Amino acid sequence: MEMPSEYKEGYRKARLIDKEAADNYIAHTRIGDEIVDALVEELAPLPQHKVHRFLQAGMQEDRAGLRNAPQSLRDFFIDAPQPDPDWLDLDAFAPGIRAFQRNAVSILSAFVTGVLIDGFSTLISKSFVQTGRIFDNGVWRLRQNNRHQLEIFWPGGLERQGDGWKLSVRIRLVHGQVRRLLKQTEEWDHDAWGLPLSAAHLGYAAACFAARSITHSKSLGARYSKEEQASFHAVWRYSGHLMGIPESILFTDESHARHIYRIGAMCEPPPTPDAIIMTNALINSAPLVAGIEEVDERRKLVQNVIYPVSRGLVGNHLADRLNFPANRYPFPLFWYRTDQRIQKLRTWFQKEGSNNFMTLLAASAYNDAGLSYRLPAHAHAERSGNW
């Protein structure tokens, strides 16, 4: 299988470090999700409202609601579901869940300013820019990311009826649908980029979400024990499994996650114009996610806090390639941590209850309608409707 042309230069460098891991990463740039790719193809002729109803029934294990659904969908959810992996230990998630809830503000802040920047500086950005999802619904997209994390790091969230389980599987289905739609467009260059939302990119993303979240959130003041870090990675590993990432590219532990991230980052080409557009759009969307809509306040927050913190997390080399503005003041991460400590002390002295949890809910995709299992209907977001 021929290597996508955009990866050739990076692959030559990565193979000097670990040829086997580099070969594996490149091989997965041509691999999707065999089960879900076939499933969304079978669902394609059905009206969207019917697909949504069937998916809702499947998530709830509602046999009556799936009575008229395609057999492949009934198999996926009820008749022949994929077995849990041998390594799954739900009890092992408890320390990671406690650590997430204790450090949630730092983790979600690090996710927007560091983890997503690490991820979208690669060719992963192509899929999102091609669909336009981040531009038409960027704030909702970031809030969906927050919602997913809050749910997988909730006690029982990754059990079969937990919302973390359902949202992870929903992501798998959405990826399959977007992959199907992008493959049909003339804009997607298969020879240069490989498969849209390839297994390589999903494996890289899962490793990034786990390992880089720990690294970056520590820089923002989070603290973990060794047991909590291992458990944090175990949660993301199982969520990655539910998202359909093959075992052959899914990390096993923290050390492996860091290695997949390192080798994948080396294989990826330097940031493209799409990556520059995508990462800067994410930075500028962050205040809106937090409910800050006044223009001058947003601008000050982006320029004085978010860009400096992001540059401090991802480093000057990557930040320069992404056209991030230079920092006006030195040591942005030190000042950020100091400000966070001052706020905590003020809360303690004033005997005020912490409102962090309500803040997190407001910055997440919660609404009275509950979870939606709609799939995109078109490759371009402006023609796809709400999902």
Secondary structure, DSSP 8 states (H G I E B T S, - for coil): ----GGGHHHHHHHHHHHHHHHHHHHHGGG---HHHHHHHHHHTTS-HHHHHHHHHHHHTT-TGGGTTS-HHHHIIIIIS-----TT--GGGGHHHHHHHHHSHHHHHHHIIIIIHHHHHTSTHHHHHHHHTHHHHSHHHHHHHHHHHHHHHTSTTTTSTTSHHHHHHHHHHHHHHHHHHHHHTSSS--HHHH-STT-HHHHHHHHHIIIIIHHHHHHHTT----HHHHHHHHHHHHHHHHHTT--TTTS--SHHHHHHHHHHHHHHS-S--HHHHHHHHHHHHHHHHHTT---HHHHHHHIIIIIHHHHHHHH-HHHHHHTT----SSS-HHHHHHHHHHHHHHHHHHTT----HHHHHHHTS---TT-------SSSSGGGT---
